[in-house]
Amino acid sequence: MTTPCFDTVILSDLHLGSEVSRAEAALQTLKAISFRRLILWGDIFCDLNFRRLKKEHWRFLSYIRKLSNPKRRVEVVWVEGNHDYGLSDVMSHLVGIEVYQEYHWNYRGIRHLAIHGHQFDRLLVNNRFLSNFLTGFHHGLQKVSFGHKRIVGFLERFDAVWLRLSAKVDAEALAHGRARSAQRVFCGHTHEALQRSSGGIEYFNTGSWTQEKATYITVGGEGVTIHECYERIDDRDSGQERGEADPAFADLFASAGLRADADYESVPG
């Protein structure tokens, strides 16, 4: 069986540390395909509290660290999201990848632009207190939901539709791409995978890995494709233990003067 091969794979909004992060499914997806470039498209973490990370979350981070090894000949890029504030510089050092506010690349003569999208979310930018409150409320419900994944899944969809203002983010991302002379523009943030075009510019949103239908994007010879990965949230192990960083990661944290199990203040959503 031939392994699918792409120029670029884009994955966003994994929210490591969240009760509904599907890190294991994302890891298995990356292992099943071949690619020249991987873009981690923001909100890879839920917040700065490393104690939230489960074993599968550490396994995902360890795999990204291995991919960034020059011997792999894979370019790994991190585009910062709003949940990544305070972590980007640290993870760039520990994992060995570049961090960008927005990322540009050319493929087959087409200019591509990737930006997380929270920059266009006026509710988030202009109402920091409300955003902080809702993020804390959401985390609290995740803690008490136990195995009731349908509840948390509903909250994720509510967050995407009502708080992230998907249509407005899409429109402003297209305008931003036009100003940057991009022919294809990619965003995350809204947790809603979609494709549209306007004025000769193609727009794609990669969706998220916190819902039943996880999605990611590939760019290759056949164009841009949004892929779906299904998993019944109710069938997942709701009692999965929190895990320590693998030994190599623990050494990297120590070298940076950090504790892998450190409890940091949460960042605003």
C-alpha positions in Angstrom: 0.0 0.0 0.0 1.5 3.3 -1.1 1.9 6.0 1.6 0.2 9.3 0.6 2.8 12.0 0.0 2.2 15.7 0.1 4.1 18.9 -0.1 2.5 20.4 3.0 0.3 19.2 5.8 -1.5 21.7 8.0 -2.9 20.9 11.5 -4.3 23.3 13.9 -6.3 23.8 17.2 -5.2 20.6 18.8 -5.5 22.2 22.3 -3.1 19.8 24.1 -4.2 19.8 27.7 -7.9 19.9 26.9 -10.1 17.0 28.0 -11.2 16.7 24.3 -7.9 17.0 22.5 -7.5 14.2 20.1 -3.7 14.1 20.2 -3.4 10.3 19.6 -5.6 10.5 16.5 -3.5 13.4 15.2 -0.3 11.5 15.9 -1.4 8.4 14.0 -2.6 10.6 11.1 0.9 12.2 10.8 2.6 8.8 11.0 0.4 7.4 8.2 1.3 10.0 5.5 4.5 11.5 4.0 5.1 15.2 3.6 7.9 17.8 3.0 6.5 20.5 5.3 4.3 20.4 8.5 2.6 23.6 9.7 1.3 23.5 13.2 -1.3 26.2 12.8 -1.8 27.7 16.2 -3.6 26.7 19.5 -1.5 23.5 19.7 -1.8 24.0 23.5 -4.9 24.7 25.5 -3.0 26.9 28.0 0.3 27.1 29.9 -0.7 24.5 32.5 1.5 21.5 31.7 -0.2 19.4 34.3 -3.1 19.1 32.0 -1.1 17.2 29.5 -1.9 13.5 29.2 0.5 10.8 28.1 -0.8 10.9 24.5 -0.2 14.7 24.5 3.5 14.2 25.4 3.7 11.5 22.7 2.5 13.9 20.1 5.1 16.5 21.2 7.9 14.0 21.2 7.0 13.0 17.6 7.1 16.7 16.6 10.5 17.0 18.2 11.7 13.9 16.2 10.3 15.3 12.9 12.2 18.6 13.4 15.5 16.7 13.3 17.4 17.8 10.2 18.0 14.2 9.2 14.2 13.8 8.6 14.3 16.5 5.9 10.9 17.8 7.0 10.3 21.5 7.6 8.3 22.0 10.7 6.7 25.4 11.2 4.7 26.8 14.1 2.2 29.6 13.5 1.3 31.1 16.8 -2.3 31.1 18.0 -3.9 33.0 20.9 -3.7 29.9 23.2 0.0 29.7 22.6 0.9 33.0 24.2 3.9 32.5 26.5 4.7 29.1 25.0 6.0 29.8 21.5 9.5 30.9 22.4 9.9 28.0 24.9 8.7 25.4 22.5 10.7 26.8 19.7 13.8 26.2 21.8 12.8 22.8 23.1 11.3 21.3 20.0 13.6 23.1 17.5 11.1 24.7 15.2 10.5 28.2 13.9 7.6 30.2 15.2 5.8 32.8 13.1 2.9 35.2 13.5 2.1 34.4 9.9 3.8 32.2 7.4 4.3 32.5 3.6 5.4 29.9 1.1 5.3 29.3 -2.6 4.3 26.0 -4.2 4.0 25.6 -8.0 4.0 29.3 -8.5 1.2 29.9 -6.1 1.7 32.2 -3.1 0.3 30.7 0.1 -0.3 32.5 3.4 -1.1 30.9 6.8 -2.2 32.9 9.8 -4.1 31.5 12.9 -7.0 33.9 12.6 -7.5 35.2 16.1 -6.2 38.5 14.9 -9.5 39.0 13.1 -11.7 38.0 16.0 -12.8 41.4 17.3 -14.7 39.8 20.2 -11.5 38.2 21.4 -9.3 41.3 20.9 -11.7 43.9 22.3 -13.3 41.9 25.1 -10.4 40.3 26.9 -12.3 40.1 30.3 -15.2 38.3 28.7 -12.9 36.0 26.8 -11.0 35.1 30.1 -14.3 34.4 31.9 -15.7 32.2 29.2 -12.4 30.3 28.9 -12.3 29.6 32.6 -16.0 28.6 32.6 -15.3 26.2 29.7 -12.3 24.6 31.5 -14.4 24.2 34.6 -17.1 22.3 32.7 -14.5 20.1 31.1 -13.3 19.1 34.6 -16.8 18.1 35.9 -18.1 16.5 32.7 -16.1 13.3 33.4 -17.1 10.8 30.7 -19.9 13.0 29.2 -18.1 13.9 26.0 -21.3 15.0 24.3 -21.5 17.9 26.8 -18.0 19.1 26.0 -18.5 18.5 22.3 -21.5 20.8 22.4 -19.4 23.4 24.2 -16.7 23.2 21.6 -19.3 23.8 18.8 -20.9 26.7 20.8 -17.4 28.2 21.2 -16.7 27.9 17.5 -20.0 29.3 16.2 -20.9 32.0 18.8 -17.6 33.2 20.2 -15.2 32.8 17.3 -17.4 34.7 14.7 -16.4 32.4 11.8 -17.8 34.4 9.0 -16.2 37.6 10.1 -12.8 35.9 10.5 -13.1 34.4 7.1 -13.9 37.7 5.4 -11.0 39.6 7.1 -8.6 36.8 6.4 -9.4 37.0 2.7 -8.9 40.8 2.8 -5.6 40.2 4.6 -4.5 37.7 2.0 -5.4 40.1 -0.8 -3.2 42.8 0.8 -0.3 40.3 1.0 -0.7 39.3 -2.6 -1.5 35.7 -1.6 -3.5 33.4 -3.9 -4.4 31.0 -1.1 -5.1 31.9 2.5 -5.3 29.5 5.4 -6.7 30.0 8.9 -7.6 28.0 12.0 -9.1 29.4 15.2 -12.9 29.0 14.4 -12.8 25.2 14.7 -15.0 25.1 11.5 -13.4 23.5 8.5 -14.4 25.1 5.2 -13.4 26.3 1.8 -14.5 29.3 -0.2 -13.1 31.8 -2.7 -13.5 35.5 -3.3 -11.9 37.8 -5.9 -9.6 35.1 -7.2 -8.3 34.2 -3.7 -9.0 30.8 -2.2 -9.7 30.5 1.5 -9.4 27.4 3.7 -10.0 26.8 7.4 -8.4 23.7 8.8 -11.0 23.1 11.5 -9.8 21.5 14.8 -8.9 18.3 16.7 -11.3 18.8 19.6 -14.5 17.5 18.0 -15.9 14.3 16.7 -15.0 15.2 13.2 -11.4 16.3 13.3 -9.9 17.8 10.1 -6.6 18.7 8.6 -5.4 20.1 5.3 -2.9 18.9 2.7 -1.4 20.8 -0.2 0.1 18.8 -3.1 0.0 18.1 -6.8 -3.7 17.6 -6.8 -4.4 20.9 -5.0 -5.7 21.6 -1.5 -7.7 19.0 0.3 -9.6 19.1 3.6 -9.4 15.6 5.2 -11.8 14.3 7.8 -10.9 11.9 10.7 -13.9 10.5 12.6 -13.9 9.1 16.1 -16.8 8.6 18.4 -16.0 10.9 21.3 -18.2 8.8 23.7 -16.0 5.8 23.0 -12.8 7.5 24.1 -11.2 6.7 27.5 -12.5 9.4 29.8 -10.2 8.3 32.6 -6.9 8.6 30.9 -4.1 9.5 33.3 -2.0 12.6 33.1 1.5 11.8 32.0 5.0 13.0 32.6 7.2 14.2 29.8 9.3 11.5 28.2 12.9 11.5 29.4 14.3 13.4 26.4 11.7 16.1 26.8 12.3 16.3 30.6 16.0 16.9 29.9 15.1 19.7 27.5 12.8 21.4 30.0 15.5 21.1 32.7 18.1 22.7 30.3 15.8 25.7 29.9 15.2 26.0 33.6 11.6 24.8 33.4 9.7 22.0 35.1 7.7 19.8 32.7 5.0 19.5 35.3 4.9 23.2 36.2 1.6 24.8 36.9 1.5 28.0 35.0 -1.3 30.6 34.9 -3.8 30.0 32.1 -3.7 32.2 29.1 -6.8 34.0 27.8 -8.8 32.2 25.2 
